[in-house]
């Protein structure tokens, strides 16, 4: 029982000491809260400034991307076309190297690149002339002379490809060996 009374007295003494320092503890809590609020206010203004910077940056980024994207696209297209040609040539040289190491002869047309077949040229020319005529008819229907003027470009390209098709066809006929003759 004596231990219980001692614990009770010590608790009461502690409570009375705490009650006496209550004002100073409350002042410390208030000071700490005020400093925290000042910190968060400055952080909030920093966040607002950062958001403003981000909005300005994104606003200025759109025209930059819009102007630079076509050039970047063109450069990337050229890069990938050249890269594909490089890989294709590298593959051909590997075949050449292996054939020479094995002592085999290569066909005469091994180093020639494939040319477009006249049939492909004919279909492309007919398609371009059709597109040109279709756009010209559309321009005439909506009564816009500018559209008709732009339609001339694919039409003339189609006519040019048709002329090349006819020339290649004539050359192919002239270079074809006559039946019965042997080339030796």
C-alpha positions in Angstrom: 0.0 0.0 0.0 2.9 2.3 0.7 4.2 1.8 -2.8 0.8 2.8 -4.2 0.7 6.0 -2.2 4.2 6.9 -3.3 3.3 6.4 -7.0 0.2 8.5 -6.5 2.2 11.4 -4.9 4.8 11.3 -7.6 2.1 11.5 -10.3 0.4 14.4 -8.5 3.7 16.2 -8.3 4.4 15.6 -11.9 0.9 16.9 -12.8 1.4 20.1 -10.8 4.8 20.7 -12.4 3.3 20.1 -15.8 0.4 22.4 -15.0 2.9 25.2 -14.1 4.8 24.8 -17.3 1.6 24.5 -19.4 1.9 28.1 -20.7 5.5 27.6 -21.9 4.6 24.4 -23.6 1.6 26.0 -25.3 3.9 28.8 -26.4 6.4 26.3 -27.8 3.6 24.6 -29.7 2.3 27.9 -31.0 5.8 28.9 -32.1 6.4 25.6 -33.8 3.0 25.8 -35.6 3.8 29.3 -36.8 7.2 28.3 -38.2 5.7 25.3 -39.9 3.0 27.5 -41.5 5.6 30.0 -42.7 7.5 27.1 -44.2 4.5 25.7 -46.0 3.5 29.2 -47.2 6.9 29.6 -48.8 6.8 26.1 -50.2 3.4 26.8 -51.6 4.6 30.0 -53.4 7.6 27.9 -54.7 5.1 25.3 -56.0 3.0 28.0 -57.6 6.1 29.5 -59.2 7.1 26.0 -60.4 3.7 25.4 -61.9 3.9 28.8 -63.6 7.3 27.8 -65.1 5.9 24.4 -66.3 2.9 26.1 -67.9 5.1 28.6 -69.7 7.6 25.9 -70.7 4.8 23.7 -72.2 3.2 26.7 -73.9 6.5 27.5 -75.6 7.2 23.9 -76.3 4.3 23.4 -78.7 5.5 25.8 -81.4 9.1 24.5 -81.0 7.9 20.9 -81.6 5.6 22.0 -84.4 8.4 23.7 -86.3 11.1 21.1 -85.6 9.0 17.9 -86.1 8.9 18.0 -89.9 12.7 18.5 -90.1 13.3 15.8 -87.5 10.9 13.4 -89.4 12.8 14.1 -92.7 16.2 13.5 -91.1 15.0 10.3 -89.4 13.4 9.0 -92.7 16.7 9.6 -94.5 18.6 8.0 -91.7 16.5 4.8 -91.7 16.6 4.5 -95.5 20.4 4.9 -95.6 20.7 2.4 -92.6 18.6 -0.1 -94.5 20.7 0.3 -97.6 23.8 -0.1 -95.5 22.5 -3.3 -93.9 21.5 -4.7 -97.3 24.9 -4.0 -98.8 26.6 -5.5 -95.8 24.5 -8.6 -96.2 25.4 -8.8 -99.9 29.1 -8.4 -99.1 28.9 -11.2 -96.5 27.4 -13.5 -99.2 30.1 -12.4 -101.6 32.9 -13.1 -99.1 31.5 -16.6 -98.2 31.2 -17.4 -101.9 34.7 -16.4 -102.7 36.1 -18.3 -99.7 34.2 -21.4 -100.9 35.6 -20.9 -104.4 32.2 -20.5 -106.1 31.4 -18.3 -109.0 28.8 -15.5 -108.6 26.1 -14.9 -111.2 26.7 -12.0 -113.6 23.7 -10.0 -112.3 24.8 -10.3 -108.6 26.0 -6.7 -108.5 23.1 -5.2 -110.4 20.3 -3.7 -108.4 16.7 -4.6 -109.3 15.0 -2.1 -111.5 11.3 -1.4 -111.4 9.3 -3.6 -113.6 7.5 -1.8 -116.4 4.2 -3.2 -115.1 4.7 -1.4 -111.8 5.5 1.8 -113.7 2.3 1.5 -115.8 0.1 1.0 -112.8 1.7 3.9 -111.0 1.3 6.2 -114.0 -2.4 5.2 -114.4 -3.0 5.8 -110.7 -1.3 9.2 -110.7 -3.3 10.3 -113.8 -6.5 9.1 -112.1 -5.8 11.0 -108.9 -5.0 14.1 -110.9 -8.2 13.8 -112.9 -10.3 13.0 -109.8 -9.0 16.1 -107.9 -9.5 18.3 -111.0 -13.1 17.1 -111.3 -13.6 17.7 -107.5 -12.2 21.2 -107.9 -14.5 21.9 -110.8 -17.5 20.7 -108.8 -16.7 23.0 -105.9 -15.7 25.8 -108.3 -12.2 26.2 -106.9 -9.6 26.9 -109.7 -6.8 26.5 -107.2 -7.7 22.9 -106.6 -7.8 22.3 -110.3 -4.3 23.9 -110.6 -2.9 21.6 -107.9 -4.4 18.5 -109.7 -2.2 19.2 -112.6 0.9 18.0 -110.6 0.0 14.4 -110.1 -1.5 14.2 -113.6 1.7 15.4 -115.2 3.7 13.0 -113.0 1.5 10.2 -114.2 2.0 11.2 -117.9 5.7 11.3 -117.3 5.7 7.8 -115.9 3.6 6.5 -118.8 6.1 7.9 -121.3 8.9 6.2 -119.4 6.9 2.9 -119.5 6.5 3.1 -123.3 10.2 3.9 -123.8 11.3 1.0 -121.5 8.9 -1.3 -123.3 10.4 -0.4 -126.7 14.0 -0.8 -125.5 13.1 -4.2 -124.0 11.7 -5.3 -127.4 14.8 -4.1 -129.3 17.3 -5.8 -126.8 15.5 -9.1 -126.8 17.4 -11.8 -128.8 15.7 -13.3 -131.8 14.5 -16.8 -131.4 16.9 -19.2 -133.1 20.0 -17.1 -132.5 22.2 -18.0 -129.7 24.4 -15.6 -127.8 27.7 -17.1 -127.1 
